[in-house]
């Protein structure tokens, strides 16, 4: 597989590192500088374009390739994996728990730059700890988002069978969330990562994601 990573900074290059670690042939497109990955101005000839924003869809259309994006899109001119993000992993964990018979009560994420001083109190694994979150959605599942200090990001999925939690360096974690989407490439249409949670989370776990039962 040949992947083109949209790269304008260090965080984007981390996505390239994760994909290359899976044996994928990686090139980059954008303003980031790398001595490891060739830079392509013409994206033609690649199999998939990977990027945090919906710009990946436009570049993929020019390349005649599929796309993987962290954006939650509902329309795309190319075969697309959408929602490959911190929230996408949280929703995939929730879907996996529900498929195994658990009743998921709430999903929460926290990352630098997230909403701060919201009205919902949350307890994330250390070193994140307590945070005030903002409700992003009330249904069909309550989703809360909060802010953390650098360099951490965290996920908590609360259920009646116990909570699942993830905490890691946020650039590393977000790179895994995006890169793992390559495991779901459809022949056509859009696949959202939480609709195929087992395959998506299995790939993320091989890339370094650790989701564990939270102990109080």
C-alpha positions as CSV (number, residue, x, y, z in Angstrom):
1,X,0.0,0.0,0.0
2,X,1.2,3.5,-0.9
3,X,0.0,6.2,1.5
4,X,0.3,10.0,1.1
5,X,0.1,11.8,4.5
6,X,-0.9,15.5,4.4
7,X,1.8,17.0,6.6
8,X,2.2,20.6,7.7
9,X,3.9,19.9,11.1
10,X,5.4,17.5,13.5
11,X,2.0,16.0,14.5
12,X,1.4,15.1,10.9
13,X,4.8,13.5,10.5
14,X,4.0,11.3,13.5
15,X,1.2,9.8,11.4
16,X,3.7,9.0,8.7
17,X,6.0,7.4,11.3
18,X,3.1,5.2,12.6
19,X,2.1,4.1,9.0
20,X,5.7,3.4,8.1
21,X,6.1,1.2,11.2
22,X,3.3,-1.0,9.7
23,X,5.3,-1.5,6.5
24,X,3.4,1.0,4.4
25,X,5.1,2.9,1.7
26,X,4.7,6.6,2.9
27,X,5.1,9.9,1.2
28,X,4.1,13.3,2.4
29,X,2.3,16.3,0.9
30,X,2.5,19.8,2.5
31,X,4.8,22.2,4.1
32,X,6.5,19.8,6.6
33,X,10.1,19.0,6.1
34,X,11.4,15.4,6.4
35,X,14.6,13.7,5.5
36,X,12.9,10.3,5.8
37,X,9.8,10.6,3.6
38,X,9.7,11.8,0.0
39,X,7.5,14.8,-0.7
40,X,5.1,14.5,-3.6
41,X,3.5,17.5,-5.2
42,X,1.6,15.3,-7.6
43,X,-0.4,12.8,-5.5
44,X,-1.3,10.5,-8.4
45,X,-0.2,6.9,-8.0
46,X,-0.9,6.6,-4.2
47,X,-3.6,4.2,-2.8
48,X,-4.7,6.3,0.1
49,X,-4.5,9.9,1.3
50,X,-4.4,10.3,5.1
51,X,-5.1,13.7,6.8
52,X,-6.6,15.2,9.9
53,X,-8.9,17.5,7.9
54,X,-11.4,16.9,5.2
55,X,-8.8,18.3,2.7
56,X,-7.7,14.6,2.5
57,X,-10.9,14.0,0.4
58,X,-10.0,16.6,-2.2
59,X,-6.4,15.4,-2.6
60,X,-7.6,11.8,-2.8
61,X,-10.0,12.8,-5.6
62,X,-7.2,14.3,-7.5
63,X,-5.1,11.2,-6.9
64,X,-7.8,8.7,-7.8
65,X,-7.2,7.2,-4.3
66,X,-9.1,6.5,-1.1
67,X,-9.0,8.8,1.9
68,X,-8.7,8.5,5.7
69,X,-9.6,11.5,7.8
70,X,-10.2,12.5,11.4
71,X,-13.1,14.6,10.2
72,X,-16.7,13.2,10.6
73,X,-17.9,13.6,7.0
74,X,-21.1,12.3,5.5
75,X,-20.3,12.8,1.8
76,X,-17.2,12.1,-0.2
77,X,-16.3,11.7,-3.8
78,X,-13.9,8.8,-3.0
79,X,-13.9,5.7,-0.8
80,X,-13.4,7.2,2.7
81,X,-12.8,6.2,6.3
82,X,-14.1,9.0,8.5
83,X,-13.9,9.9,12.2
84,X,-10.5,8.4,12.7
85,X,-9.9,10.6,15.8
86,X,-9.7,10.7,19.5
87,X,-13.5,10.9,19.6
88,X,-13.7,8.1,17.0
89,X,-11.7,5.8,19.2
90,X,-13.9,6.6,22.2
91,X,-17.0,5.9,20.2
92,X,-15.5,2.7,18.8
93,X,-14.7,1.5,22.4
94,X,-18.3,2.3,23.3
95,X,-19.6,0.3,20.3
96,X,-17.4,-2.6,21.2
97,X,-18.7,-2.6,24.8
98,X,-22.3,-2.4,23.6
99,X,-21.7,-5.3,21.2
100,X,-20.6,-7.4,24.1
101,X,-23.7,-6.6,26.1
102,X,-22.7,-3.6,28.2
103,X,-24.8,-0.5,28.7
104,X,-22.6,2.5,27.9
105,X,-23.5,5.5,30.1
106,X,-21.2,8.2,28.9
107,X,-18.1,8.9,26.7
108,X,-15.6,11.6,27.5
109,X,-12.4,12.8,25.8
110,X,-9.8,15.4,26.9
111,X,-7.0,17.0,25.0
112,X,-5.0,20.2,24.8
113,X,-7.1,22.9,23.2
114,X,-10.4,21.2,24.1
115,X,-13.3,23.1,25.7
116,X,-12.4,24.2,29.2
117,X,-14.4,25.2,32.3
118,X,-17.5,23.3,31.1
119,X,-20.3,22.3,33.5
120,X,-19.7,18.6,33.7
121,X,-17.2,17.2,36.1
122,X,-15.1,14.3,34.8
123,X,-12.3,12.2,36.3
124,X,-9.7,11.0,33.8
125,X,-6.8,8.7,34.5
126,X,-3.7,10.3,36.0
127,X,-1.8,12.4,35.1
128,X,-4.9,14.2,33.6
129,X,-7.1,13.8,36.6
130,X,-10.2,15.9,37.2
131,X,-11.5,18.3,34.5
132,X,-14.6,20.3,33.7
133,X,-16.1,19.1,30.4
134,X,-18.6,20.4,27.9
135,X,-21.4,18.2,26.5
136,X,-21.0,17.7,22.8
137,X,-24.0,15.4,22.4
138,X,-26.8,14.2,24.5
139,X,-28.0,11.4,22.3
140,X,-28.0,8.7,21.2
141,X,-25.0,8.7,23.6
142,X,-23.8,11.4,26.0
143,X,-20.4,12.7,24.8
144,X,-18.3,15.1,26.9
145,X,-15.1,16.9,25.9
146,X,-12.6,18.7,28.1
147,X,-9.3,20.4,28.0
148,X,-6.0,19.1,29.4
149,X,-2.5,20.4,29.9
150,X,0.2,19.5,27.4
151,X,1.2,16.9,26.6
152,X,-1.7,14.6,27.6
153,X,-4.9,13.3,26.0
154,X,-7.4,10.9,27.6
155,X,-10.5,8.9,26.9
156,X,-13.0,7.5,29.4
157,X,-16.0,5.3,28.4
158,X,-18.3,4.6,31.3
159,X,-20.5,1.5,31.3
160,X,-22.4,-0.7,33.7
161,X,-19.7,-3.4,33.3
162,X,-16.8,-1.1,34.2
163,X,-15.0,1.9,32.6
164,X,-12.5,1.7,29.8
165,X,-9.8,4.4,29.8
166,X,-6.9,5.5,27.6
167,X,-4.3,8.1,28.5
168,X,-1.2,9.0,26.5
169,X,0.9,11.8,24.9
170,X,-1.7,13.5,22.7
171,X,0.2,13.8,19.5
172,X,1.2,10.1,19.6
173,X,-2.4,9.1,20.5
174,X,-4.0,11.3,17.8
175,X,-1.6,9.9,15.2
176,X,-2.6,6.4,16.1
177,X,-6.3,7.3,16.0
178,X,-5.8,8.6,12.4
179,X,-3.4,6.0,11.1
180,X,-5.5,3.0,12.3
181,X,-8.2,4.1,9.8
182,X,-6.2,2.4,7.0
183,X,-7.5,-1.0,8.3
184,X,-11.1,-0.1,7.2
185,X,-10.6,1.2,3.6
186,X,-13.9,0.5,1.8
187,X,-14.3,-0.3,-1.9
188,X,-16.8,2.6,-2.1
189,X,-18.7,5.0,0.1
190,X,-17.9,6.1,3.6
191,X,-17.1,4.0,6.7
192,X,-17.0,5.6,10.1
193,X,-14.6,4.0,12.5
194,X,-17.2,3.3,15.2
195,X,-19.2,1.2,12.8
196,X,-16.4,-1.4,12.6
197,X,-15.0,-1.1,16.1
198,X,-13.3,-4.5,16.4
199,X,-11.2,-4.1,13.3
200,X,-10.4,-0.4,13.9
201,X,-9.4,-0.9,17.6
202,X,-7.4,-4.0,16.8
203,X,-5.3,-2.0,14.3
204,X,-5.0,0.9,16.8
205,X,-3.8,-1.5,19.5
206,X,-1.1,-3.0,17.2
207,X,0.0,0.6,16.6
208,X,0.4,1.3,20.3
209,X,-3.1,2.2,21.7
210,X,-3.6,0.8,25.2
211,X,-7.3,0.7,26.4
212,X,-7.6,-0.7,29.9
213,X,-10.3,-1.1,32.5
214,X,-10.1,1.9,34.8
215,X,-9.6,1.2,38.5
216,X,-10.8,3.9,40.9
